[in-house]
Amino acid sequence: MVAMEAMTDPEMLLDRLRAALHSEPRIGREFRPDRLEIDAEGTLTIEGEVPSVAAKKHALECVAAFSEVSGVLDRLRVARAAPMQDAEIREHLRQAFQQEPSFAALEIAERRGRKLDPIRGVPDHCLGRLVIEVDDGVVTLNGQVPGLNSKRLAGVLAWWVPGSRDVVNGLAVEPPEDDGPDLIEEAVRIALEKDPFIEAGQIKVGVRNRTVRLTGLVSSDAERDMAEKDAWYVFGVDEVINQLDVRR
């Protein structure tokens, strides 16, 4: 990648980046980053609020496409679906993770600063640990889980909390697992099946590379939108093509 000293005009690059973000309809023409800076090594910092996870991913894809950008420091936050304090978000996460059957063999804890509080102790035949941290609506997940599906499901459950502004999924997979379209497809299906507002049996999921295609029938426009959001919430999904038909 090109270092900043090799650039003729860093401010000109930032103007091009702003123009690209402004012209990308999938982000929203009203979006203006609160902070857009690039350092001497070509690392771009982008900060601001976007309307959805889809818009966040499209914005990151947009700036990362510039050859002069060697890395992106993501400070984008998603607008809250509902006003919620960190304590409320933590309570929702506690309940969701403890009630999820596939997490029954996981130790669950909560980090507040340097303090680590157990939520559920080490179970028999423990398969890993899930550590939750919430700061100003940003949910950070750390620890280790036994598969990519577990990592992705934890991220989806965190995004389902209405007050979540971002989910930083730092969960390690032990033992390591090779990723691919089949695993992404499986994770999207799991998310749809666990969503109580969606008839997942009527939806077909196809994945090519990291692009998800949804086809089939749903009962309402709201269900169509929820299915698309669930797909976007899955870690590793870069694009969602929503071809769901609404049953009239």
N, C-alpha and C positions, 0 to 999 in steps of 0.2 A: 504493500500500500504506500501511497505517497505521503511523506512527512510534511508537516506544515511549512517547513522552511523551503520546500520545493514548490509551494503554491505561490502564484503571483499575487493573489489578493484574497486572504481568508474571509474578509467581509463580503466579498463578491460571492464566495461559496455559500455563506450563510444566507445571503439574499436568494440564491438559487434554491437552497433548501426550503426556505420559507415559501417561495413561489410554488415549489413542488407540493408541499403540504397543503397550500391553499387551493391548488387546482385538482386535488384528489377528492372526487365526490364521495368516496366511501368513508372518508374521515369526517366530512362535513365542512362546508366552506366557511362556517363561522369559527372554526377552530384556529386559534392563534396560540403558539407556545408561549408560556410565561418566561421560559428560559431556553435559549438555544445558543450553545457555546461549543467551540471546538479547540482542543489544546494542540500543543506543538507536535504531538505524536499522532494526531488525526482522530482522537477519541472525542466523539460528539456527546454532549449532555443535552437531553431534551426533557423539559419539565412542563407540565400543564395538566388540564383536565379534559378528557374526551368523553363522549356520550355512551360508549359501549366498549366491550372487550374487542369486538370486531374492529372498531375504529382505532383502538390502541395498537392492535397487531398490524393494521394497514399503515399506520403512521410509522411504526418501527421499520416495516419493510420498505417504505418509501425512502427514508433517510439512509438506510443501510445499502441501498442500491447505488449510491454515489461512490465512485472509485476512490475519492479522496478521504472517505470515512473509513478508518481502520477498525473502529469499534463504537458501540453505542452504550452510553450510560442511561438506562431507562428510568426516568422519574415521572412518567406519565401515570395519572390516576384516572380511574373511571368514576363518573358521577354516581353518587349513591342512589340506589333504587328507593331507599327510605332512610330518614334520619335515624342514626343509631350510634350510641356511645360504644367505646371499646369494650366496656364491661358486658354490654348486651351481646356484642359480637362473640366474645369469648364464651358466654353461656350457650349461645346457639351452636358454636363449634363443639363444645363439650358434649352436648346432647347428641349432635349428629354423629360424631366419631364413636361415642360409646354405644350408640344404638345400631351402628352399621355392622351387620353380621360378619362381613368379610374382614373386619378389623378386630374380631374377638380375641385373636392371638397376639395382639399388639399391646405393648405398654403405652400409655398415653400420659403426657405431662404438659405443663404450661410454663413458659418462661416469661418472667417479668423482671427486666433488667438482668442482674446476675443471679436472681433467685429462680430455682426450678422447683415447681410444685407438682407433685403427682396428682393426676386425675384418676387414673386406674393403674394399680400396681402391676408388677410383672406377672402375667398369667402363666398357667402351666403350659409347657411346650411353646414358650414365647418365640415368635417369629420376627420380632422387630420392635422399634419404638417410634412413636410419632410425637413430636414436640411442637406445640402451638405457641406462636407469639403474635400479638396484635398491637400495632402502634399507629394511631391516627387513621384507623380504618384499613391499614395495610396488614394483611395476614401473611406471616412467614411460617412455612412448614419445614422442619428439619427432622433428622433422624434417619432411620432406614426401614424399608418395607420389603416384602418378599417378591415383588413383581411390579412391572410397569403399570399393570392395571390398577394395583393398589395406589401407586403414586398418582396416577391420573384421577382416580375416583376421589382421593383426598382433596385434590385441587378443585374438582367440580363441586364437592360439598362445601368447600370454603367460598366459592363464587356464589353459591346459592344463598348465602347469608346476605340479606338486602343492604346492610351497611358496609359491605366490603368494597374498598376502593381499588385494591390490587391484591393479587395472590402471588407471592414469591415461593415457588415450589422447589425447595432445596433438598427434598427427600432423595436419599441414595437407595438404589435397588441392589439388594444383596440376596443371592448371588447376582452379578451383572447379567443383563438380558439384552439380546440384540433387538433393536427396534425395527419396525417396518410397517407398511400399510395394513397388514392383517391385524397387528396389535392395536393400531389406531382405530380401525373399524370396530374391533371388539370393545374398546373403551367407549366409543360413541354409543354403541348399542347398550352397554351397561348403563350409561348416563340416562339414555332415553327410557330404559326399562324402570329405572329407579325414580324417575320424575312422576309423581302422582297425578300430574295434570296432562299427561300425554298417553295416548293409546299407541304404545310402541310397536304393537303387533302389526299395525297398518303402515309402518314406515320401513322403507328399505334404505340401507346405508352402503354406499360404495366409496372406496378410498383409492386414490391414485397419488403416489408420493405422499404429500401431506395435505392434499386437497380432498375434502369430504363432499360427497354429493348425496343429497337427501331426496328421495322420490317416494311416491305413495299418496295415501289419503289421510287427511286430518279433518276434524269436525268443525274447526273455526280458524279465523285468521290469527287469533291469540295463540292457539295451539301450534300453528305453523311457525309463528315467531319464537315461541318457547323452545321448539325443537331445534331451530337454528342456533339460538343462544346456547343451548346445551352442547351442541357440537363445537361452538367457538370456545367454550370453557375448557375443553379437553386439551391438556398439555401437549404441544407438538403440532397442533392443527394450524396451518397457515392460511387456509382459504375454505370457505363453505359455500357451496352452490345449492341454493334452496329451490328445488323443483317440486315441492309438495303441492298437491292440489287440495283445495278446500271442498269438502262435501256440501253441496247446496241442497 
